[in-house]
Amino acid sequence: MHLHKQNLIIILAAFSLLSSCVYHFDLDKISEVPKLTVYSYPGSGDTTVVRLSHSLPVYDKGMRMYGLKGRDIRLEVNDIAVPLLWTEDSLPGVPAKSYYVVQPYETSDRVRLTASVEGVKAVSAFTIIPAPFPLNAVKINT
């Protein structure tokens, strides 16, 4: 009988700790302006893809729009402009409605990307290509 009483006390204590409050707020009243988002990964491969889209505010119930065409999109490697190509259809390794360039990068290359789309604030990014990880061998100890 004593064990039952202890279990009941533990269950009641757990319920009191796990009870929660409910707070309702209206997301439709948040007036967030969509932002330009850019997906790009200049890395060890020879193809760099650049995809533009709008951010999707929390109150928006619509679909995110991928593959926006930029009003002004520029890729520079070591301060030299690199022409970006546009594709409507998907290519191997390149999704449809994307910009891309086929160019390998070297260690310490400086890559700068700027993009703008009508009605949205422009964005830019900068990176320096790091040296490859010095992995010489892999050993598995059993």
N, C-alpha and C positions, 0 to 999 in steps of 0.2 A: 504494500500500500504506500509506503514511504517513497518508493521508486517512482510510482505514478505521479505523486505530488511534485516531485522534482522535475519530471518531464513536462508537466503542465506549466510549471513556473518558467522553464526554459523556452517553451513554445510561446507563452505570453510575452516574455521579454523580447524574443525575436520579432514578433509582430509589432511590438511598440517601436523597435529600432528600425524596422523596415517600412513603417508607414510613411506616406509621402504627401506633400502638398500639391495642389494643382493650381497653376497660374496660367491664365490664358492671355495671350497677346496676339494682336492682329498683324500678320506679316504683310498684308496688302498696303498698310500705311507707311511702310519703309520705302523711301524714294531713292533707291540706289541706282546710279547711272551705270549702264553696262560698260564694261572695260574691254579693251582689246587683249586677247590672250594669244600667245605665240608658242607653238610647239616646234622645237628645233634641237637637234643634237649633233653639233659638229664634233666628230670623234674619230675613232680609228678606221672606220669604213671609208670608202671613196665617194659615197653619196650622202649629201646633207639634204634633208627634207625640212621645209619650212611650211607650217600650216597655221593659218590665221582663223580665229573664231572670236565670237563675243562671249564674255562671261554671262552666266545665267543668274540673274538676281533671285533671291529666295522666294519672292512673291510671284515670279513668272512661272506659269505652268506650261509654257511652250517648249519646243524642242531647241536644243542648242544648235546653232548654225556653224557647221564646220566648212572649211574651204572657201573662206572669203577672199575676194581679190583685193589686194592692197592698192591704195591710191599711190603710195610711195613706199616701196620696199627696197632695201639696199643691204647687200652683204659685202663686207670688206675684209680682206685677209692681208695683214701687214700693211694697212692703209691703201690698198689697191682694190678698187671695185671689181667684184666678180659678178658677171651676168647670171641672173637666176632665170630658170626656165619654168613655164607654167604647164600643167597637164590637167585636162578635163577628166580624162580616164585614168584608171590606176595602171601603173607600170610595176614591174618587179621591184619591190622594196619602196615604192612611192605610192601613197594613197591618191585617189582621185581628188581633183580640185586642190592641188598643192603646188608650191614652188619647190624647185630642187636644183641642185648643182652637183655635177660629178667632178670631184676634185679631192685628192687625198691631202691630208694636212701633215705637217712636220712638227716635231717637238718645238715649242716656243712660238709657234705661229700665233699672231694676235687676230682674233676673229671678232668683228663687230657687226651687229644686226640691228637695223632700225626699220620700223614698219608703221604705217598709218593707214587707217580706213576712214572713209567719209563718216563724219559725225561722232567719232570716238577719238580720245586722246592718243597721241602717238606713243610708242614704246620703243625701248632700245635695250640691248644687252651686249656685254663684252666678256670675253674669256680668253685665256691663254692656254693653248694645248699643252697638257702636262707630258712629262716623259713617261714612256711605258713602264709598267710595273716590272721590276727585274726578277721575274720568276724563271729560275734556271732549271729546277727539277721538282718533281712531286714524289714524295715517298709515303707509302702507307705502312704504318707499323701495326702489326697484329699481336 
